[in-house]
Amino acid sequence: MKFRYARHTDDLERITDFYIRVMGFQALGSFKDHSRYDGVFLGIPGRDWHLEFTKSDDRADHRPDRDDLMVFYMEDAMELETIRDRAVAAQVPIVVPKNPYWRDNGVELTDPDGFGIILTLEKK
């Protein structure tokens, strides 16, 4: 099984910049004017998942709440700190997670569309 998370956005350039510059993902592909949509695939080469963000003339209708989260498991503390440092440098606020588990076991960022991202260490 492979996994793709697809989400519409009103600012494709800003969301792409965030996931590349802060999260450290790479652009795996993109498309222009495919049935009125532009889009980008972001992720880490060789993994069985990626994120897809699209933009069209239709506005995104997001209503994320504090429990709508993407959780990324870091391989080590250095990777987590590197992303956290890039977030701070990009003036992305670090927020206190609503969920007590993530408060104790993660770092939460908010992406440009208002969705939460949890960075946590993989439990071994």
N, C-alpha and C positions, 0 to 999 in steps of 0.2 A: 504494500500500500504506500502511496505517496500522498503528501498533504500540501494543499495550496489554500492559503487564507486570502480571500479576495475582498477588497473594500473600495467603494467609490469615495472620491475626495474632491473638494473644490479647489485644492491647491497642489497639483501633482508635483510641481517643482519643489515646493517646500517639504512635502512629505518624503520625497525621494532624497533630498539633501539630508534630512534628519536621520533616516535609516542607513544612509551611507556614511555620513560624517560622524554621527554620534554612536550608532549601534555597530558600525564597522562592516555592514553588509556590502555586497557588490551588486551592480546591475547585471542580471543574468540574461536580460533580453528586454525588448520594448516593442511597441507598435504605435502607429499613427493612423488616425481616421479609419479604424476598423469598425464599420457600422456606426460611425459617429463617435467612437471612443478612442482616446489615447490611453496608453497604459505602460506600466513598467513591472518587471519581475525582479524582486530583490531577494537576496539570500546569501548563502555561503556555498560556493561551488562544491559539488560532490555530495551534498546532503539531499535527503529525500523529502525536503520541504522547501517552500518559498512563499513569499508574500507577493500579492499582485495588487497594485493600486491603479484605479482607472479614473478618468475624468471625461465628462461629456458636457453638453449644454444643459443637462438636467442637474440640478443642485443636489448635493448629498444631504440626506435627512438623518443625521446622527443624533442619537439620544443616549450617549454612553453614561452609565452610572459608575460609582466607585468600585463596583464589583465586576465590571467588564474589563478583563485583563488578559494580556498575552504574557505568558510566563516563559522566560528564557533561562535555561539551566547552564550556568557557566562551568567550564571544566576546572577552573581554579580561581583562587581569590585575586590573582593578578589580572586575569581577564575581566573580572567584575570591576575592579578598581580602575582599569583602563577606560572602560565604558563610562563609569561614573565620572572620571576626570574629564572626559570629552564632553559629557553632558554639562558639567559645571562651566567649562570653557565656552560652550555654545549658549550659555545662559538658560539652559533647560532646568527648571526647578526640580529638586528632589523633594518628593512629597511623602508624608506619613501615610502608609497604607491604612485603609479602613479595616481590613481583615487582620485580626490579631496575629494569625499565623505568619502572614507576610511582614507584619511589623517586626516580628522576632527573627525572621529568616530571609529577608529580602530587602531590596532597594527598589523604590517605585519612582518611575519617570512618567511624564505625560507626553504623548506624541502631539504633533501639531493639530490633529483632528480632535484632541481631547480624550483619547483612549489611554488607559493606564498600561504600563509595561512594568513587569516585575523582573528584576535581575536577581538570581539566587544561585547558590552553589549546589551542584549535583550531590545528593546524599549517596554515600558509598557504603 
